[in-house]
Amino acid sequence: MKAQSSFSFGLDVNYMLNSGEEFSYGIATGYQNYSGKNGIPSVDFIPLALAGRYAVSEQVSIGADLGYAMSSNGGFYYRPMVVYNLSETMKLNASYSGVSVTGGTVSNVGAGIMFNF
């Protein structure tokens, strides 16, 4: 499948229900926009997912969000990620985000800054 977007942006919100020493889980939602390219309109998704994180060390954790992304053509949502702790309230993340839709997958590779409140 040919690339239909060259830029994506989003905002994610996670509410962790259990923050244990090594493993934590919770819920995730947000907004993701894939800008259109070559006359193809942009696509927006609102994911609703379960979130899980596992602390590999004090500085690094891995995890994933799994659920459903709502849209006019929604589908299964998945987002594996690696997180690096800069401080107790700020983290860097790298992730791959995908939505399985009819006829293919809408996906992106992303990096971002996370804040704990």
C-alpha positions in Angstrom: 0.0 0.0 0.0 1.3 3.4 -0.9 1.8 6.1 1.8 -1.3 8.3 2.1 0.1 10.6 4.7 3.4 12.1 5.3 2.6 13.7 8.7 0.7 12.6 11.8 0.1 14.3 15.2 -1.7 13.2 18.3 -2.4 13.6 21.9 -2.7 10.7 24.4 -4.1 10.5 27.9 -3.4 7.5 30.1 -4.9 6.8 33.5 -2.9 4.2 35.3 -5.1 2.3 37.8 -2.3 0.3 39.3 1.2 1.6 39.5 3.2 -1.2 41.0 6.9 -1.4 41.3 7.4 -3.3 38.0 4.0 -3.6 36.3 1.2 -1.1 35.9 -2.0 -1.1 33.9 -4.8 1.3 33.1 -6.8 2.9 30.3 -5.8 5.1 27.4 -7.5 7.4 25.0 -6.5 10.3 22.8 -6.7 11.8 19.3 -4.6 10.9 16.3 -4.7 12.8 12.9 -3.0 11.6 9.7 -2.8 14.5 7.3 -3.9 13.7 3.7 -1.6 13.5 0.8 -2.0 13.6 -3.0 -5.7 14.5 -2.8 -6.5 11.9 -0.2 -8.4 13.4 2.8 -7.0 13.4 6.3 -8.0 10.7 8.8 -8.8 11.1 12.5 -8.9 8.4 15.2 -10.0 8.4 18.8 -8.6 5.2 20.5 -10.1 3.6 23.5 -7.6 1.1 24.9 -6.2 -0.8 27.8 -2.7 0.2 28.7 0.1 -1.9 30.3 3.6 -1.0 31.2 6.5 -3.1 32.6 9.6 -1.5 34.2 12.7 -3.1 32.7 14.9 -0.9 34.9 14.5 2.3 36.9 14.9 4.3 33.8 13.3 2.2 31.0 9.9 0.6 30.6 8.1 -1.1 27.8 4.4 -1.4 27.2 1.5 -1.4 24.9 -2.0 0.1 24.4 -4.6 -2.3 22.9 -8.2 -1.5 22.0 -10.4 0.0 19.4 -9.9 3.3 17.4 -13.1 5.1 16.6 -13.5 6.8 13.2 -15.6 6.6 10.1 -13.5 3.5 9.3 -12.4 2.4 12.8 -10.7 -0.8 13.8 -8.3 -2.7 16.1 -5.8 -0.3 17.7 -2.4 -1.3 18.9 0.6 0.8 20.1 3.8 -0.9 21.5 6.2 1.5 23.1 9.5 2.1 24.9 9.6 4.8 27.6 12.7 6.5 29.1 12.3 8.3 32.4 13.9 11.8 32.5 12.5 12.5 35.9 9.6 11.4 38.1 7.2 13.7 36.1 8.7 13.7 32.6 9.4 10.8 30.2 10.4 10.3 26.6 8.7 7.7 24.5 9.1 6.0 21.1 6.2 4.0 19.7 4.6 2.4 16.7 0.9 3.0 16.4 -1.4 1.2 14.1 -5.1 0.8 13.4 -6.3 -2.2 11.4 -9.0 -0.9 9.0 -10.9 -2.4 6.1 -8.4 -2.7 3.2 -5.2 -2.3 5.3 -3.5 -0.6 8.2 -3.1 3.1 9.1 0.1 3.4 11.1 3.0 5.6 12.1 6.2 5.6 14.1 6.3 8.3 16.7 8.3 10.0 19.5 7.0 12.2 22.2 7.2 13.6 25.7 5.0 12.3 28.5 4.1 14.2 31.7 2.8 12.6 35.0 0.3 14.5 37.0 
